Amino acid sequence: MIRSFVCMAAMASLTACGGSNPFAEETDDDTEITVPEELAGNLKSVSYNATDQTLSAEIYALDSTPVTVVYARDSARDIGTYEAYSVQEDSLDRFFVAMVGESQDGSVQAGFVGDGGQFNRVLQGAYYERNGTFDAPPIGTGPAAGQVSYAGDYAGILNGGPSSADAPNVDSSILPGEPYLVSGQVFLNANFADMAVNGGVYDRQIVLSTPFELEDISLIVTDIAADGSFFGDVEVHGVIENDKGDYGGVFGGSDAAAVAGIISMSDFTENLDDETEYGFFVLTQCGLDGDAAICDNAAP
């Protein structure tokens, strides 16, 4: 069933769409936080207010007008604590879904925006950002003295969903697809003495009435930069050196209480064709209020 829908190719990265990286920001310590082009994709800007539950975005291209588009709250598509928004001009225009998450302390947020594809191309991208400076946990000896864990929900957007358009007498070749959504769980280990991070995404599945299981993925060990950001490779779990994409993110909050990150990958399963996925996570450090249940297995 799934295979016949997934047949769209992703558009080129943001660079090919023109303009400088919109997710570069100056933090309080004058360190520039930049979302790499491999992860930003076609997304140019996002403005999200968690309190008011409002979101506007600019993506290349064809979501609506003006250039920065206000998306409508779409709670039926929420995944965990992450909020979904959507926009579609009419039944023959692309169907875009945005999803965002913000940490409990408001220090970091992340999200994606994308469609399900139309006319042989899919338009997707993702972002992360931090409010404030990078504050690493204290380094000492023993558990929870510089090596910490993070866990929580994962949400992704996958091209190739079928159209639900009510458009009688319209040839199926011009109908836009609704994107599939992907749910999962993320677990990260970070060491702020080594300044390194790695992890994985598991329990991945396409959100359908009968969930469609996807492969677990590994987030390969990579450096944490002095500004608290990181960028590394994605592999299918258990298959060594099979680079399927990239991940990246940024730590924020007091003693790095939270982390936000995004993932971009493609051609990661034999069960789909020409698949491309953007996803994100916003995680609380294990041992803090509101941490995930799996944190009971990690040092406080």
N, C-alpha and C positions, 0 to 999 in steps of 0.2 A: 504493500500500500504506500509506504513512505517513499520508496525509491522513485516512483513515477513522477513525484512532484518536484524533486530536488534537481534542478537542471539550469540554475542561473549562475552566472559568473560574477564575482565581486568586481566593483569598480576599482580603479587605481587609488592609491593612497591620497591623502590630503594634498600633498605636494603637487600632484598632477592636476588637482582641481584649482590650484593657484592660491597665493596668499601665504603669509607667514603663519606659524603655529599659533592658534588662538588660545591655547591652554597654557601658555607661558605666563607666569605671574610672579611678581616680586613679593617675597615674604618679608616679615619684619626684620630679618637679619640680612636683607639684600641678596638672598640666594634665590636664583630663578628656578622655579619648578616648571618643567616642561614635559608634556605628554608626548612621547615619541610618535612620529608620523605613522609607524607601523601599527600603533594602537589607536591613534585618533581616527584613522580611516577617513571617511567622508564627512565626519562630524566637525563643524566649525566652531560652534559655541553652544553653551547651555546656561540657562539661568533658572535655578530651582529654589523655591522657598518651602521648606518642610513644614513650617508653622501654618502657612496659608494654603498649602497643597496646590501650588501653582508652578507651572513649568513652561518655559519657552525655549526654543532651540532653532539653530540654523544648521542645516545639513545640505550638502550638495547632492541632490537638487530635487525639485519637483514635489515638495511636500505641500506647500500652500503659499499664500502671499500675506503680508509683505515678506521680506527676506527672513526676518526673525519671526517665527510662527508660534502662536500660543496653542499648546496642546490641551485637550480636554482630559480631565481625570477619568480613568478607566479601571475602577477598582476590581472588576471581574478578572483582570489579568494580573493582579498583584501576585508576587511570589514571596512568601514569608513576610518580612517587615518592609520589603521593597515595594515602592509605589509605581503603578503603571499609568501612562497617559497615552493618548493616541490622537491621530488626525487623519482625515481623508476628505478631500474636497467633494468627490462624488464617486459613484460605483465604478467609474472607469479610470480614476486617478489612483496613484500608488497609496497603499495603506501603511502608515508609519506608526510604530509603537516606540515609546520612550519608557525607560524604567530607571529609577534612581534610588539611592539609599544614602543615608547620612548617619554618622556615628552618634551614640547617645550624648557625647559631650560636644557635638557640633564641630569637632576639629577636622574631620575629613568627610568627603563624600565622593561618590562615583556613580556611573550609570552608562547606559547605551541608548542610541536612537537608531532605528533602521526599519526597512520595509521587507516584504517577503519576495520582492522581485517583480519585474515587468519588462517586457521587450528585451529579454536575455541578459539583464543586468540587475544587480541588487545593490542598494545604497545603505551602508551601515557604518557605524563608528562608535567610539566610546571615549570616556574621559574620567579623570580623577582630579581632585584638588584638595588643598589643605588650607585651613584657616589658622594662621599663626606660624610659629617657628617649630623646628625639630628639637625635641627634648628627649634624649635617650635615657633609658632607665639606668640607675647606678650599677656600676660594675663591681662585683665582689667575688666571693667563692661560695660554692654550693648552689642548690636549686634556687631559681628565681632571682639570681644575682647577676643578671646580664643576659641569660638565655631564657627566652619566654616564648609562649605559644599563643596563637590566635585561632579562632574557629567561628564558623557561622554559615549563613546561607550564600549560595551562588545563584545567579540568574543570568541567562544567556538568551540571545536572539539568533535564530537559524533561518537561512533562506529557504524558499521552496514550498511554503505552505499553500494549500489550495485557495482559490477565490471563493468568497461567500457573497459575491456581488449579486444583487437582484437586478439583472440586466437581461431581460428576455430578448431573444433574436439577435444577440451579440456573439460574434465568433469568439470562441474560448481563447484564441491566440492573443487577444488584446486585453483580456481580463487581468487585473493585478492580483497577485497572491498576498494572502495575509501571512506574516512571518510566524514560524513556529517559535514557541518559548521553551527554554530549557531550565530545569531546576536542578539543584545539587547542593552538596556541602563542601566547604573548604576547610582545610587545616594547614596552618603555617607554623614553622619553627624559625625563630630569629635569634641570632646571637650578636649582641651589641659590643662584645669584646672582639670577636672575629669580624664584625660588620658584614654578616652574611645571612641570607634567608633562603629557604626552600619550602616546598609543601606539595599539596595535591588537591584535586577536586574529585570527589567520589559521589556515588548515588546519583549520577547524572542521568536524566531522562527527559525526553520531549514531553511537554505537558499536553496530554490528550486524554480522552475519556478512558482509554486503555493506554497507560504510559508506555512509551517506546524507549527502551534502555539504550544508553550510549556508553562508550568506553570511559573508564576512569582516566584521568590525565595527571601527569607529574609536572610540577613546576620546579625546574632544575636549579640547583644551588647557584646563587649569584651574589655579587657584592651589594651591600647597602652603601650608598654614597654618603658623603659628609652632610648633605642636606636632608637625609632620610629617605631618598628615593631609591628605586631599584628597577632593573630591567634584565630579563633573562629569557630562556628558551622553554617551550612547552613540548612535552613528549607524551605519547600514549603510554600509560602505565605498563611496565613490564617489557616494553620493547625499547631497547637501549639505542641511543643516538638516532632517533627517528624524528627529527625536528619537524613539528607540525605548526609552529607559530611562535608567538611571543607573549610574555606577560610583563607587567610592570605596575608600579604603584608608589605609595608614599605613606610613611608613618606620621602620626600626629598626636596631639594631646599631651598631657602631663605624663612623663616617663613612658612615652610612646604607648599610650593607653589604647590606641586604635590604629587600624591600617585600612587603607582603601586601595584597591587594585583592579586592573582590567586585563582581559585576555583576548587575543585575536588568533584564530587558527583556521585551518582549512584542510580538506582531504584527510580527515582523521579516522574515518571508519569505512569499512568495505560495504556497509549496509545502506549507504547513501551515495549519491553521485553529485560531484561538483559542489559539495557542501562548504559553507563558510559560516563561522560563528564568532560573534563578539559577546563577551560576558564581563561581569564585574562582581566584586565582593566588597563589603564593608564589615570589618570584624572587630570584636572587642577582645582585648588581651585577657587570656585565661587568669582567673583569680580575682577579677574585678566584678562588680555588680553587673548582672545581665549577661554574663558570659555563657557560652554554649554548654550543653550537657556533656559533651565529650571532654570538656576541660576537667572533669572529675578524675580523668586518667593522667593529667599533666601536673607537674609541680606548680604550686600556687605562686 
